[in-house]
Amino acid sequence: MDAAKQVLQNAISRIPSDINLGLRVFGQGYQGGNPSMFGGGFGTAESECRNSALWVPLGRGNRRTIIEKVRQIKPYGMTPLAFAIEQAATSDFRTANGSKVIILITDGADTCGGNPCKSIEQLPLYGIKIKVDVVGLSLKREPAARNQLNCIAEKSGGKYYDANTAADLIESVSQSVSKAIEGRIIVKPSKSGAGNINIETPPQLIPIEPQGGEDKVRP
């Protein structure tokens, strides 16, 4: 979890400031919410299976807030993937325009009786198109979980990444971020420190530096 937090902080620091970004979590305490719009039972742990919340709404001036919230994440309880994805798709992105991408990081499959793969498959019926890139943490010996997560990614047009070490996690999140921001060039800063710096990024994190000037940056 500590490695995951650091990786997320580093990834967030490299996302250009004009990209809308938000943070949704699950496994952090009962948050209420509506029953799943696509079915899926809650079993005997109904509250835990609605345990997902938008901690930081989509926005552009929220990088520091997201990083601070990431540092507070503690793994707890059930894994309501279907519910969390549905909430993100129908609520978090409700007023958002342009390409919509979820980077889902999880250490297992849905444990609440939901079917996240089916949820993704049915989103277009509601006029919702969202790509989901999935990062599975240490799931080498859990083929069923990997299959479900891979299905989520495939059905949405995204990609599944295995992350068995901190290095894998860094690589997986970095690739997903790079693909989500099409046309952007995101690199480490030069030794001279020249270039544009994301002023919302805490100094201990890696800033962004566009390469080759504004004419190479695409929306």
Salt bridges, closest charged atoms under 4 A:
ASP18 OD2 - ARG184 NH2 2.98
GLU46 OE2 - ARG50 NH2 2.92
ASP92 OD2 - ARG24 NE 2.70
GLU121 OE2 - LYS155 NZ 3.25
ASP162 OD2 - ARG146 NH2 2.50
